[in-house]
Amino acid sequence: MAVRPLHVVDALAQYETFDTVIDARSPGEFALDHLPGADNWPVLDDTERALVGTEYKQDSALDARKQGAALVARRIADLFDRHLADKPREWSPLVYCWRGGQRSGTLAWFLDQVGFRVNLLQGGYKAFRTAVRDELAVLPDRFDFHVLGGRTGTGKSRLLQALNAQGAQVLDLEALACHRGSVLGALPGLAQPSQKQFEGRIWQSLRGLDPTRPVFVESESRKIGQLQVPEALILRMRAHGRLWLVEMPLAQRVQLLLEDYAHFFDRPAEFCAMLQSLVELRGHERVVGWQTMAQQGRWAEVFEALVTEHYDPLYLRSMRQNYQGWEQARSWALSDGQEKTLRLAAQGLLAEPGA
């Protein structure tokens, strides 16, 4: 039995057949991004990797290899103790590191010597990232996107989730980005992924969709929080997507925002700090007025003011710039953001011709 080297195209085509995908890179590298569903078996930790790299660049390549080999051998013994006890003879992993070189090659060799059917990703993570970037440039053009537009607080994200519950194909970019998209959109206790992770999540989601069926997606800016939406995707949505304008009465929009942003109620200072970024756009006096409402617990008032004075004007400007003929788009009215309303709306949307 021998390690089987796989080109990235072949590896991705067989991805579901591997029992485990093993990332042999350091925990820091793994945290920034990794192949979908991969487990981290670091043959060097972050400190060891830095030490060996410094030795290699500044002193002696031979000494660096000797030092690295000793560290890797000890680490592999520990990894085997922790991970191999329950693995049957038929277990078949895919192993990779940064470029499919020494780290993954060494781990794969040891696994092969035990007797497992080992697959090694040629080019490693770097080749995978190239494949993701290349596919994200063309994948969006395969799909018929139905774009949910609408002012802030009209329930677009909730409607997207209701459509998903009804069996529609959905690309939820805000969920993938862990952010609601506005200046207040950071989710409590949940950091955004790295840009590479975000792109990988979009790539994985698109690969799982059926191009013969429509895909519902929320209208987004080019950035969601700190993350950039892939250019080909945003262009496809705006130039070729079928636009639905979701509407809701102002009072119900404010109620929805009170529900979605309730985590700020006991953290008004954090809320006010986020609003500070709007001073340049809306002026010091206006932003101070919003901050004062929040500090006084007048949450319904501040959300209504933000919607009417800030978000609605931004929305109108964005739609004029990005969706040609948006005024003729079909409107879809929601009376409120409650579950029953959203379920019925989703069912109605899916009954429309072409949906």
C-alpha positions, -999 to +999 in steps of 0.1 A: +000+000+000+013+035-008+002+071-003-020+082-032-013+118-043-044+136-056-047+167-076-071+192-060-098+187-087-097+149-081-097+154-044-127+177-044-146+153-068-140+125-042-144+147-011-174+129+004-156+095+001-128+104+026-134+092+061-115+121+076-099+152+061-067+160+081-051+194+082-015+189+093-008+227+096-004+246+129-034+256+149-029+293+139-030+284+102-060+261+107-079+289+125-076+313+096-091+288+071-092+251+062-109+227+039-145+221+048-150+197+077-112+192+082-098+181+115-066+197+127-037+173+134-008+198+137+026+181+133+041+214+145+024+239+167+027+277+160+058+282+181+076+252+167+067+262+131+081+297+137+113+283+153+120+259+124+112+286+098+136+310+115+163+284+116+158+276+079+160+312+068+187+326+090+210+297+098+211+263+083+185+245+061+199+211+073+198+220+109+162+232+105+152+199+089+168+180+116+151+200+143+118+198+125+121+161+120+126+155+157+097+177+166+074+162+140+082+126+150+074+133+186+042+151+176+030+123+153+034+098+181+012+119+203-014+124+174-015+086+169-021+080+206-050+104+205-066+097+172-060+063+159-073+039+185-108+037+170-098+037+133-105+005+114-083-010+087-105+005+060-102+041+073-091+063+044-081+099+052-071+129+029-041+147+044-028+181+035-006+210+047+003+244+032+016+231-001+014+194+002+050+191+013+070+179+042+045+182+070+016+164+053+039+141+035+055+129+067+022+123+084+008+105+054+039+083+052+035+072+089-002+065+084+006+045+053+031+025+072+004+016+097-016+002+068-043+028+061-054+039+026-039+074+027-046+102+002-023+133+000-036+165-015-011+178-040-004+214-036-020+214-002-042+242+011-026+266-013-040+246-043-074+244-026-075+282-021-066+287-058-095+263-067-119+282-045-110+316-060-112+303-095-146+287-090-160+317-072-153+337-103-176+314-124-200+296-101-225+325-095-232+326-133-248+292-131-276+303-108-309+321-111-309+344-081-341+357-065-330+388-045-349+400-015-345+437-013-362+461+012-356+487+038-339+479+071-362+460+095-386+447+068-378+411+077-357+401+047-335+378+068-364+362+085-382+357+052-351+340+038-351+316+068-388+309+063-381+301+026-354+277+036-378+260+060-403+256+031-376+238+011-364+266-011-328+269-021-312+297+000-278+314+001-277+332+035-247+355+032-253+372+066-253+338+083-221+328+065-205+361+075-218+360+111-230+396+108-263+414+101-246+437+076-252+471+092-230+493+115-249+476+144-248+441+128-221+423+149-236+393+165-231+392+203-203+368+213-197+357+178-167+368+158-167+370+120-148+344+101-117+354+082-121+365+046-108+332+033-132+313+055-161+334+043-152+327+007-148+290+014-183+289+030-198+307+000-180+283-023-192+252-004-228+265-003-229+272-040-214+238-048-243+222-029-270+241-048-289+228-079-284+252-108-318+242-123-337+256-093-338+293-082-317+305-053-331+331-028-306+355-015-308+388+004-297+420-012-264+429+003-238+456+002-203+447-012-192+443+024-209+425+053-192+437+084-155+434+076-159+408+049-160+414+011-187+396-009-171+379-040-173+403-070-188+378-094-215+369-069-225+405-062-225+414-099-246+384-108-272+393-081-274+429-092-273+425-130-293+393-134-312+386-102-350+388-100-357+415-074-385+412-048-390+443-026-401+433+009-422+459+026-435+463+062-452+491+081-429+513+101-442+504+135-437+467+128-402+474+114-393+491+147-407+461+167-386+437+146-355+457+153-363+458+190-364+420+189-332+416+168-311+441+187-324+435+222-288+425+233-280+462+233-306+471+260-282+464+288-252+476+269-261+512+258-224+523+259-215+497+233-244+508+211-234+544+214-198+536+205-210+519+173-231+549+163-200+571+166-189+559+132-219+577+116-208+612+127-190+619+094-221+609+074-249+623+096-233+650+117-223+652+153-255+668+166-278+641+151-256+612+163-255+627+198-293+628+197-295+591+189-270+583+216-289+603+241-321+583+233-302+550+238-287+562+271-322+571+283-336+537+273-358+551+246-351+522+223-382+524+201-375+561+194-339+556+185-346+527+162-373+547+144-350+576+141-322+555+127-345+539+102-361+570+089-331+594+091-302+571+082-311+536+068-340+545+045-321+572+027-291+549+023-313+521+010-329+544-017-295+555-028-281+520-029-311+506-049-308+534-075-271+527-079-272+490-080-305+477-094-315+492-127-353+496-130-358+486-093-389+508-091-407+483-113-397+453-091-425+433-076-434+443-040-441+417-013-459+431+017-455+416+052-478+428+080-453+420+107-422+398+113-440+370+131-436+333+123-470+327+108-468+358+086-434+348+073-444+312+067-474+323+046-453+348+027-427+322+019-454+298+006-468+326-015-434+335-029-427+299-038-461+297-056-451+326-079-442+317-115-405+310-119-400+305-081 
